[in-house]
Amino acid sequence: MVRLKALHKIAFLVLLGLFLNTALAAKEVMTPEKLWQVKRVSPLGLNQDKTHVIYKVTTPNIKDDDFDSKVYQVSIKDARTQLLDHYQGVLIDDKISPDGSKKLFHEAVTIDKVLATDIYESLPTANAYVFDDLNYRHWDTWNDGSFNHVFYQDLSTEDKVDIMQDEPFDTPQSPFGGSEDYIWGPDGKNIYYVSKKLQGTAYVTSTNTDIYRYNLASKKTVNLTADNPGYDTNPAFSSTGQLAWLRMDEPGYEADKNDLMIMDGNKAINLTADWDGTVKGFLWSTDAKRIYFVTPIDGTIQLFQIDVVAQSAAKPEIKQLTAGLFDVNGIVAEVDGQLIVTRNSMNAAKEIYRFDLASQKLHALTDVNGDFYADLDKPTVKQRMVTTQDGSEMLVWVIYPPGFSERKKYPTLLYLQGGPQSPLSQFYSFRWNFQLMASQGYIVVAPNRRGMPGHGVAWNEAISKDWGGGAMQDYLDAIDDVAKESYVDNDRLGAIGASFGGYSAFYLAGHHNGRFKTFISHDGVFDFRSMYGTTEELFFVNHDLGGPYWDKDNRAAQKSYAEFNPSNFVAQWDTPMLVIHGGKDYRVPLGQGIQAFQAAKLLGLKSRLLYFPEENHWVLTPQNGIVWQSEFFRWLKETL
């Protein structure tokens, strides 16, 4: 008996030890502080020998409220990495002319007198701007009279030439264009660049960028895409000297189908005219017989290829190369049968991969955050198909907390995507991070509601001039479907989003019939009239809202302002509201958030305003990022 008791005691101690070891070994979950430890990988290009990928790793520095960067190279063959002390001269420089004698670059040039100190030289401390037309500010910057211009420089004499001279136009395009907006022609005798050569009111109401060719000898410029009134962007030459670019046909529509064009002689051929999708970015194959591109599809972004054919040939074959619960969101280069790409998912930030064209498989070249993620218990991401009220099949991402159990009940967040026409893919955000939300114990429901690319052109276009219509019903259909599950706590449902998602929160606050217990709106549109009167890219509100509020004969516009304007339904608000806004957001100006917060307060609702004076439409700095996350989850704890 004594021996039996001793054995029981030993067994108990062994089990206790196993339990304690298991508990001690339990993984941690993502937190706001941990999210801002994630390193950010950016490919810079290939080295001169095309044997390595040069890439930058950027790490948030919370203490200094900044970012630290280091540059590495990774072998394409065996994925070995090496820290580089310097990389100038190591990279292939596509801005050097084919004969190596000249270099392309861009810099700002002051053209217009806008600043008071330029107009009144005797008043050097004056602080004022004088505008006679629109385009007085863009994204997060006021127009100071300067424009980005393209230059070429003779490397032997260092003489430089402004190919745009005194033109008041930008290249690269503001605010997001870069060096991809200007390239050398294959013979080095011409420079090709993208520009929207319009001013003032015409500029802010148009999307008509064109591709121009500047001849170094004659100094003459020719518009190559003058026949297209929409966007023409991303010019690129094949190894045989054939030009390709991206084109949107409809003027004033920034989210139009993006088609892949090639120049065949003097004729432009639309390779994707009959394809029901939109191209995000592309790369010529080294043999010039194919073009590789990435595109949204079924809630992800994947890699495709298309044959390059002459105008008289049959319809080009389009083939999908990758598939899975991840995004292939960029193509860097093709080397020896390998495509160098970037990839991420909802559970992992961007890394560099090689895609083997023969085996059709992806292989990781970098794993910068691998050890970090290995120590975390990660959420589970599942795809769910929901039948909408009108009978459509809608893809919905559902993200479950680590250690999820169907026997428990969880607070659940309906995620409202921005854009409005931006893909809800396997993206990894440092603000709207589903991994973080789920790791704090929330189920996240993220519908691919109408108005998103990746589900056909018609589905993408369905949201224009119908902001408060089908898309809002899609949101409600998604949350109602998931809320039927026993593990969803229907007394703790919230709706959260930014930009159009912020608009959605304001609109649903007046139309949710008691479903939600809290709302969070970041940089959301609250009042269509003041939005039209203060936003900077008027082509967007002209297309998506239908036009100005004073146009009484415009039925589409009048319907938007009457039926879809959140401020018209504030009297029906009855739910707590967190409003977040950036002081330098000129796309959805600060007044939108202030109006919403003030209305909620005057209605007596629990409400809070989180204001970032130096942030734009996003939150980009580390300490502000942690404040954003901290206030986000503090609000949810208080209201859910």
matplotlib code that plots the C-alpha trace (Angstrom):
import matplotlib.pyplot as plt

x = [0.0, 2.8, 4.6, 1.4, 0.9, 4.5, 3.9, 0.8, 2.7, 5.5, 2.9, 1.3, 4.6, 5.4, 2.1, 2.4, 5.9, 4.5, 1.7, 4.1, 6.5, 3.6, 2.4, 5.8, 6.3, 2.9, 3.3, 2.6, 0.2, 0.6, 0.2, 0.4, 4.0, 5.0, 3.4, 5.8, 8.7, 7.9, 10.6, 9.7, 11.3, 11.7, 13.4, 15.7, 16.6, 19.3, 23.1, 25.2, 25.8, 22.1, 23.0, 21.6, 18.6, 19.5, 16.9, 16.3, 15.1, 13.4, 12.9, 10.6, 12.6, 10.0, 12.4, 13.4, 10.0, 11.7, 12.9, 16.3, 17.4, 20.0, 20.7, 21.4, 21.9, 20.5, 21.7, 19.0, 20.6, 20.9, 19.2, 22.4, 22.3, 24.9, 24.8, 26.1, 28.0, 27.2, 25.2, 25.7, 27.2, 26.2, 22.7, 21.7, 20.9, 18.1, 18.4, 21.8, 21.4, 22.1, 25.5, 26.4, 27.0, 24.0, 21.8, 18.1, 16.7, 14.1, 14.0, 11.6, 11.6, 9.8, 7.6, 4.7, 4.8, 2.5, 4.3, 4.0, 7.7, 8.1, 5.5, 6.6, 10.3, 10.5, 8.5, 10.8, 8.9, 5.4, 3.6, 0.8, -0.2, -2.0, -4.0, -6.0, -7.2, -7.7, -5.1, -4.0, -3.2, -2.9, -2.9, -1.0, 0.9, 0.0, 1.1, 4.1, 4.6, 7.2, 6.8, 8.8, 10.7, 12.8, 16.4, 19.2, 22.8, 26.0, 28.2, 31.4, 30.6, 27.9, 25.8, 22.1, 19.1, 15.5, 13.5, 10.2, 11.8, 9.2, 6.2, 4.0, 3.5, 4.7, 6.8, 6.8, 3.1, 2.0, 1.6, 2.6, 4.6, 8.3, 11.2, 9.1, 7.4, 10.4, 12.6, 15.2, 14.1, 16.0, 18.4, 19.1, 18.0, 14.6, 13.2, 9.7, 7.8, 4.3, 2.6, -0.8, -0.3, -3.2, -3.5, -5.9, -9.5, -8.7, -6.1, -8.3, -11.2, -9.2, -7.3, -5.8, -2.1, -0.2, 3.0, 5.4, 8.5, 11.3, 14.0, 17.4, 18.6, 15.6, 14.5, 10.9, 8.2, 5.5, 2.4, 2.1, -1.3, -3.2, -6.2, -7.0, -8.7, -8.0, -4.9, -1.8, 1.0, 3.9, 5.8, 8.3, 10.3, 10.9, 14.4, 13.4, 12.4, 8.6, 6.7, 4.1, 2.1, -1.1, -4.3, -7.7, -10.2, -12.9, -12.0, -12.3, -12.5, -9.5, -10.6, -11.4, -10.3, -6.5, -5.6, -2.2, -1.2, 1.6, 2.7, 2.8, 4.4, 2.3, -0.8, -1.7, -3.0, -5.0, -3.9, -6.5, -9.5, -11.5, -10.3, -12.6, -9.9, -7.6, -3.8, -1.8, 1.7, 3.7, 7.1, 8.3, 9.8, 13.4, 12.6, 9.8, 7.3, 5.3, 4.4, 4.0, 1.6, -0.1, -3.8, -6.5, -8.5, -10.9, -9.7, -6.0, -3.4, -1.8, 0.8, -0.3, 1.3, 0.0, 1.3, 2.3, 0.7, 0.4, -2.9, -3.9, -3.2, -5.7, -6.8, -3.7, -3.6, -3.7, -2.5, -2.6, 0.7, 0.2, -2.7, -3.0, -3.9, -1.3, -0.7, 2.0, 2.0, 5.1, 7.4, 11.1, 12.8, 13.2, 16.5, 17.4, 13.9, 13.0, 10.7, 11.7, 8.5, 7.3, 4.7, 2.7, -0.4, -2.7, -0.3, 3.1, 4.6, 6.2, 9.2, 11.1, 10.5, 11.6, 9.0, 10.4, 8.7, 9.4, 8.1, 5.5, 6.5, 7.4, 10.6, 11.4, 14.6, 14.2, 12.8, 13.5, 10.6, 10.5, 11.9, 9.6, 6.5, 7.6, 7.2, 3.6, 0.4, -1.3, -4.9, -6.7, -7.9, -10.8, -12.7, -16.5, -19.0, -22.1, -25.3, -26.2, -29.8, -29.8, -28.6, -24.9, -22.1, -19.8, -16.4, -15.9, -12.6, -13.2, -10.2, -10.4, -8.4, -5.4, -6.7, -10.2, -12.9, -16.5, -17.6, -16.8, -18.4, -16.3, -16.8, -16.9, -15.8, -17.1, -14.2, -15.3, -12.8, -11.7, -11.1, -13.9, -12.5, -9.5, -9.0, -9.6, -6.9, -4.4, -2.8, -0.7, -1.3, 0.5, -2.7, -5.7, -3.9, -6.2, -3.6, -3.4, -7.2, -7.8, -4.9, -6.7, -9.7, -11.9, -13.3, -12.9, -15.4, -14.0, -16.4, -15.3, -18.4, -19.3, -16.9, -13.8, -11.5, -10.8, -14.4, -15.0, -15.3, -19.1, -18.7, -16.0, -18.0, -21.2, -20.4, -20.0, -22.9, -24.3, -22.3, -25.2, -26.8, -25.6, -22.3, -24.0, -26.4, -23.4, -21.8, -25.0, -25.5, -21.9, -22.2, -25.7, -24.5, -21.5, -23.5, -25.6, -22.7, -22.9, -19.4, -20.3, -21.5, -24.4, -24.4, -20.8, -20.7, -18.7, -18.1, -14.7, -13.1, -11.1, -11.7, -14.7, -14.7, -15.0, -17.8, -19.4, -19.2, -20.9, -23.6, -24.3, -24.6, -27.9, -29.0, -27.9, -31.1, -29.4, -26.9, -23.7, -22.7, -19.8, -18.3, -14.8, -14.3, -10.9, -10.7, -14.3, -16.6, -19.4, -21.0, -21.1, -21.6, -18.6, -16.6, -17.2, -16.3, -12.9, -11.5, -8.6, -9.2, -12.6, -12.6, -13.2, -16.3, -17.6, -17.5, -18.4, -21.0, -22.2, -21.1, -21.7, -24.6, -25.9, -26.6, -30.3, -30.7, -28.2, -30.3, -27.4, -25.8, -29.0, -29.7, -26.2, -26.6, -30.2, -30.0, -26.3, -25.1, -24.4, -25.0, -28.6, -29.2, -27.4, -30.7, -30.8, -27.4, -27.7, -24.3, -20.9, -18.6, -14.8, -13.7, -10.0, -8.6, -5.3, -4.7, -2.9, -5.5, -6.6, -8.3, -10.9, -10.3, -10.3, -13.7, -15.4, -14.2, -14.8, -18.4, -19.1, -17.6, -19.4, -22.7, -22.2, -21.4, -24.4, -26.6, -25.3, -23.6, -20.4, -17.9, -14.2, -12.0, -8.5, -6.7, -3.2, -2.1, 0.9, -0.5, -2.3, -4.8, -2.7, -0.7, 2.9, 5.2, 6.0, 4.8, 1.6, 1.1, 1.2, -1.1, -3.5, -3.5, -3.8, -6.7, -8.4, -8.3, -9.1, -12.2, -13.2, -12.7, -14.9, -17.7, -17.7]
y = [0.0, 2.4, 1.6, 2.1, 5.5, 6.4, 5.4, 7.6, 10.5, 10.0, 9.9, 13.0, 14.8, 13.7, 14.9, 18.2, 18.7, 18.0, 20.5, 23.2, 22.6, 22.9, 26.0, 27.5, 26.6, 28.1, 30.5, 34.2, 36.0, 39.2, 42.5, 46.1, 46.4, 43.2, 44.3, 47.2, 44.9, 43.2, 44.0, 45.2, 43.7, 45.8, 44.4, 46.9, 44.9, 42.5, 42.8, 43.4, 39.7, 38.8, 36.2, 38.0, 40.1, 43.3, 44.1, 46.5, 45.5, 48.4, 48.0, 50.4, 52.3, 53.1, 55.1, 57.5, 57.3, 56.5, 53.5, 51.9, 50.3, 47.8, 46.5, 42.8, 40.6, 37.1, 34.4, 33.3, 29.9, 28.9, 31.8, 32.7, 36.2, 38.9, 42.3, 45.0, 48.0, 49.9, 49.0, 51.9, 50.4, 46.9, 47.1, 47.1, 50.7, 51.0, 54.8, 54.6, 54.9, 51.8, 53.2, 54.1, 57.8, 59.4, 59.0, 59.8, 61.3, 63.7, 66.7, 69.5, 72.7, 75.9, 77.0, 79.0, 81.8, 80.6, 81.4, 85.0, 85.1, 84.5, 87.1, 89.7, 89.4, 92.3, 90.3, 87.4, 86.1, 86.2, 82.9, 82.7, 81.0, 82.6, 80.4, 81.3, 77.8, 74.3, 71.8, 73.9, 70.8, 67.0, 64.0, 65.6, 68.5, 72.0, 73.2, 75.4, 76.1, 73.4, 70.4, 67.1, 67.2, 64.6, 65.3, 63.5, 64.1, 63.5, 61.5, 62.8, 66.5, 66.4, 68.8, 68.1, 68.8, 69.4, 67.6, 69.3, 72.8, 75.3, 73.0, 73.2, 69.4, 66.5, 63.5, 61.3, 61.6, 63.0, 61.7, 58.0, 58.0, 57.0, 56.4, 53.8, 56.9, 57.5, 55.1, 55.0, 53.9, 50.7, 52.7, 55.4, 58.1, 58.7, 59.1, 57.9, 59.3, 59.5, 62.9, 64.4, 67.6, 69.5, 72.4, 73.7, 72.6, 70.4, 68.6, 67.7, 66.6, 64.3, 61.0, 61.6, 60.7, 60.0, 58.4, 60.9, 60.3, 62.9, 62.8, 63.9, 65.1, 67.1, 68.0, 67.4, 65.6, 63.4, 62.2, 58.5, 57.9, 61.0, 59.0, 57.6, 60.0, 57.8, 56.6, 55.5, 54.3, 52.0, 52.0, 49.2, 47.8, 44.2, 42.8, 43.2, 46.8, 46.4, 48.9, 47.7, 49.8, 49.8, 51.7, 52.6, 53.7, 55.6, 59.2, 60.2, 56.7, 55.8, 52.2, 51.3, 48.0, 48.3, 46.7, 45.5, 47.2, 46.6, 48.7, 46.7, 49.0, 52.2, 50.4, 49.8, 46.3, 45.5, 42.1, 41.8, 43.4, 40.1, 39.1, 39.8, 41.1, 44.1, 44.1, 45.5, 45.3, 43.4, 42.3, 41.3, 37.8, 37.8, 36.3, 38.9, 36.2, 36.6, 39.1, 38.2, 40.1, 40.1, 40.6, 40.3, 37.0, 35.4, 37.4, 37.0, 38.5, 36.0, 35.6, 35.2, 35.1, 36.1, 35.4, 38.4, 38.1, 40.3, 42.1, 39.5, 36.5, 34.6, 35.8, 35.6, 32.8, 33.8, 31.4, 31.6, 30.5, 30.6, 29.9, 29.7, 31.6, 34.4, 37.4, 37.5, 41.3, 42.3, 41.0, 42.0, 40.2, 37.1, 35.2, 31.8, 30.4, 32.0, 34.9, 36.9, 38.0, 39.2, 37.4, 37.9, 36.6, 37.7, 35.9, 36.9, 40.2, 40.5, 38.3, 37.6, 34.4, 32.8, 31.2, 28.3, 28.5, 24.8, 23.3, 26.1, 26.3, 29.2, 29.0, 31.5, 33.5, 35.6, 34.7, 37.9, 37.5, 33.7, 33.3, 36.1, 34.4, 31.0, 32.2, 33.3, 31.3, 32.5, 32.9, 30.6, 32.1, 30.5, 31.3, 31.3, 31.7, 33.8, 34.1, 37.8, 39.1, 39.4, 35.8, 36.5, 34.4, 36.5, 35.4, 36.3, 35.9, 34.8, 35.0, 33.0, 33.7, 31.5, 28.5, 28.9, 26.7, 26.3, 25.8, 29.4, 32.6, 35.4, 39.1, 39.6, 42.5, 43.2, 44.7, 47.4, 47.7, 51.0, 52.0, 51.6, 49.6, 48.0, 44.3, 42.6, 40.1, 38.3, 41.6, 42.3, 45.8, 47.5, 49.2, 47.1, 43.9, 40.9, 38.8, 41.3, 41.7, 37.9, 37.5, 39.9, 37.5, 38.8, 36.9, 39.1, 38.9, 40.5, 40.4, 40.8, 43.0, 44.4, 47.2, 45.0, 43.8, 40.1, 38.9, 40.3, 43.8, 44.1, 43.3, 45.9, 48.6, 47.9, 50.3, 53.5, 55.9, 53.3, 53.6, 53.0, 50.3, 46.8, 47.1, 47.9, 45.0, 42.8, 43.8, 43.0, 39.7, 38.7, 39.5, 37.9, 34.7, 34.3, 35.4, 32.3, 30.3, 29.3, 30.7, 34.2, 36.5, 38.4, 40.8, 41.9, 42.7, 45.7, 47.3, 48.9, 50.5, 53.3, 55.6, 54.1, 51.7, 54.7, 56.0, 52.6, 52.8, 56.2, 55.0, 51.7, 53.6, 54.9, 51.7, 48.6, 47.9, 47.3, 44.7, 46.5, 47.6, 49.8, 51.5, 52.6, 55.0, 56.2, 59.0, 58.3, 60.4, 61.8, 64.5, 64.4, 68.1, 69.2, 66.3, 67.5, 71.0, 70.2, 67.0, 67.4, 64.8, 65.8, 63.2, 60.7, 62.2, 63.1, 59.5, 57.7, 60.2, 61.2, 64.9, 68.1, 68.5, 71.6, 69.8, 69.2, 67.6, 64.9, 62.0, 59.8, 62.7, 63.7, 60.1, 59.9, 63.1, 62.2, 58.4, 57.5, 60.6, 59.5, 63.0, 62.7, 59.8, 61.0, 61.2, 57.4, 57.0, 55.1, 53.3, 54.3, 55.8, 56.1, 58.7, 58.7, 61.3, 62.7, 66.4, 66.1, 64.0, 66.1, 63.2, 62.9, 66.2, 66.5, 68.3, 64.9, 63.3, 66.4, 66.7, 63.1, 63.3, 66.5, 65.0, 61.9, 64.0, 66.3, 63.2, 62.1, 59.0, 57.5, 58.8, 59.7, 61.6, 60.3, 63.1, 62.8, 66.3, 65.2, 62.0, 61.8, 59.3, 56.7, 56.4, 55.9, 56.7, 54.1, 55.8, 57.1, 53.6, 52.2, 54.9, 54.0, 50.3, 51.0, 53.3, 50.9, 48.1, 50.3, 51.4, 47.8, 46.7, 49.6, 49.0, 45.3]
z = [0.0, 0.9, -2.3, -4.3, -2.7, -3.5, -7.2, -7.3, -5.8, -8.4, -11.2, -9.9, -9.7, -13.2, -14.5, -12.6, -14.1, -17.6, -17.0, -15.7, -18.6, -21.1, -19.4, -19.4, -23.0, -24.1, -26.9, -26.7, -29.0, -31.1, -29.2, -30.3, -29.0, -30.8, -34.1, -34.0, -33.7, -37.0, -39.6, -43.0, -46.1, -49.3, -52.4, -54.1, -57.2, -58.5, -58.2, -61.3, -61.9, -61.3, -58.7, -55.7, -54.7, -52.8, -50.2, -47.3, -43.8, -42.0, -38.2, -36.2, -33.5, -30.8, -28.6, -31.4, -33.1, -36.3, -38.4, -38.7, -42.0, -43.1, -46.6, -47.4, -50.3, -50.7, -53.1, -55.5, -55.7, -52.0, -50.1, -48.2, -46.9, -46.3, -44.7, -47.1, -45.8, -49.0, -52.0, -54.4, -57.5, -56.6, -57.9, -61.5, -62.2, -64.8, -64.8, -66.5, -70.3, -72.4, -73.5, -69.9, -70.6, -68.9, -65.9, -65.3, -62.1, -60.8, -58.5, -57.6, -59.6, -58.6, -61.5, -60.0, -57.4, -54.7, -51.5, -50.1, -49.7, -53.5, -54.4, -51.8, -51.6, -49.1, -46.6, -45.9, -42.8, -44.3, -44.1, -46.7, -49.9, -52.8, -55.2, -58.2, -59.0, -57.6, -57.0, -54.0, -51.9, -52.6, -50.2, -47.3, -48.9, -49.9, -53.3, -52.9, -56.6, -57.2, -59.5, -59.9, -63.2, -65.0, -65.7, -67.5, -66.6, -68.7, -66.4, -68.0, -67.6, -64.9, -67.0, -66.5, -68.6, -67.5, -70.2, -69.0, -68.9, -67.4, -67.6, -64.4, -64.4, -62.3, -63.1, -61.0, -60.4, -57.1, -54.5, -55.0, -58.2, -58.2, -60.5, -62.4, -64.0, -66.2, -68.2, -71.0, -74.4, -75.6, -77.8, -75.3, -77.7, -76.1, -72.6, -71.8, -68.9, -67.3, -66.6, -66.2, -68.2, -66.8, -64.4, -61.7, -61.9, -65.0, -63.0, -60.0, -62.1, -64.5, -64.4, -67.8, -67.4, -70.6, -71.7, -73.4, -75.4, -75.3, -77.9, -76.7, -80.1, -81.2, -77.7, -78.9, -76.8, -78.3, -76.5, -77.3, -75.6, -76.5, -77.7, -74.2, -71.7, -68.7, -66.9, -68.9, -66.6, -65.9, -69.3, -69.7, -72.6, -73.5, -74.3, -78.0, -77.6, -77.4, -75.2, -72.7, -70.2, -68.1, -69.2, -67.8, -70.4, -68.5, -67.7, -64.1, -62.8, -60.7, -60.1, -63.7, -65.1, -65.6, -68.9, -70.2, -73.4, -75.9, -78.9, -82.1, -84.7, -84.3, -83.0, -79.4, -78.6, -75.5, -74.4, -71.6, -73.3, -73.0, -69.6, -66.6, -64.2, -63.5, -63.6, -60.6, -61.9, -64.5, -65.8, -69.3, -69.6, -70.6, -74.0, -74.6, -75.4, -72.2, -69.6, -65.9, -63.8, -60.4, -59.9, -57.2, -57.5, -55.0, -52.0, -52.7, -55.1, -57.4, -60.1, -63.7, -67.2, -70.6, -74.0, -76.1, -79.5, -82.6, -83.4, -86.0, -83.8, -81.7, -78.2, -75.9, -73.3, -69.7, -67.1, -63.3, -61.8, -58.0, -55.7, -51.9, -48.7, -49.4, -51.6, -54.3, -54.4, -56.5, -59.2, -58.9, -61.8, -63.8, -63.6, -65.0, -65.0, -61.6, -60.9, -57.9, -56.1, -52.7, -50.7, -47.5, -45.7, -42.8, -40.5, -41.9, -43.2, -46.6, -47.5, -50.8, -52.7, -55.9, -58.1, -60.2, -63.6, -64.3, -61.1, -60.5, -56.9, -54.5, -52.4, -49.6, -50.1, -46.9, -43.6, -41.7, -39.3, -39.1, -35.6, -34.3, -35.7, -34.5, -30.9, -31.5, -31.3, -34.6, -35.5, -38.0, -41.3, -43.1, -46.3, -46.0, -48.8, -47.9, -50.0, -50.1, -50.1, -53.9, -54.3, -55.1, -53.6, -51.6, -50.2, -46.6, -44.6, -41.0, -38.7, -35.5, -32.3, -31.3, -29.3, -30.7, -29.3, -30.6, -27.0, -26.1, -27.2, -28.7, -29.3, -33.1, -35.3, -38.8, -40.7, -43.2, -46.1, -47.5, -51.1, -51.8, -54.8, -53.1, -52.7, -49.4, -49.9, -47.6, -46.8, -43.8, -42.3, -39.5, -38.5, -39.5, -38.6, -38.4, -36.7, -33.9, -33.6, -33.4, -30.9, -28.6, -28.5, -31.3, -34.2, -37.3, -40.2, -43.4, -46.4, -50.0, -50.5, -53.9, -55.0, -54.7, -57.5, -57.8, -58.5, -61.9, -63.3, -62.7, -59.0, -58.7, -60.4, -58.5, -55.7, -57.7, -57.1, -54.7, -51.6, -49.2, -51.3, -52.1, -50.3, -47.0, -47.4, -48.1, -44.8, -42.9, -44.8, -43.8, -40.1, -39.9, -41.5, -39.2, -36.1, -36.5, -35.2, -31.5, -30.8, -31.8, -28.9, -30.5, -27.6, -28.5, -32.1, -33.4, -36.8, -37.6, -40.7, -42.3, -45.3, -47.2, -44.2, -41.9, -44.1, -43.7, -39.9, -40.0, -42.4, -40.6, -37.3, -38.7, -40.3, -38.3, -36.4, -33.1, -34.4, -33.2, -29.8, -30.9, -34.0, -34.9, -37.8, -39.0, -41.6, -42.7, -44.9, -42.8, -44.8, -48.7, -49.1, -47.1, -48.5, -52.0, -51.0, -49.4, -50.9, -53.4, -56.1, -57.4, -60.1, -57.3, -55.9, -59.3, -60.3, -57.1, -55.7, -59.1, -59.1, -57.2, -54.7, -56.5, -59.7, -59.2, -62.6, -61.8, -60.5, -59.5, -57.5, -55.8, -54.8, -53.2, -51.3, -50.1, -49.5, -48.8, -46.9, -43.2, -41.8, -42.9, -40.5, -37.4, -35.5, -35.7, -34.1, -30.8, -30.4, -29.0, -31.7, -31.7, -34.3, -35.5, -37.9, -39.2, -39.4, -42.7, -44.4, -47.4, -49.2, -46.4, -44.6, -40.8, -40.7, -41.6, -38.4, -36.3, -37.5, -36.7, -33.2, -32.4, -33.6, -31.4, -28.4, -28.8, -29.1, -25.7, -27.0, -25.5, -28.1, -28.3, -30.8, -31.5, -33.4, -35.0, -36.1, -38.1, -39.7, -43.1, -44.3, -42.6, -39.3, -40.2, -37.2, -34.6, -31.4, -33.0, -34.3, -30.8, -29.6, -32.4, -31.4, -27.7, -28.1, -30.5, -28.1, -25.0, -26.8, -27.6, -24.0, -22.8, -25.3, -26.0]

ax = plt.figure().add_subplot(projection="3d")
ax.plot(x, y, z, "-o")
ax.set_aspect("equal")
plt.show()
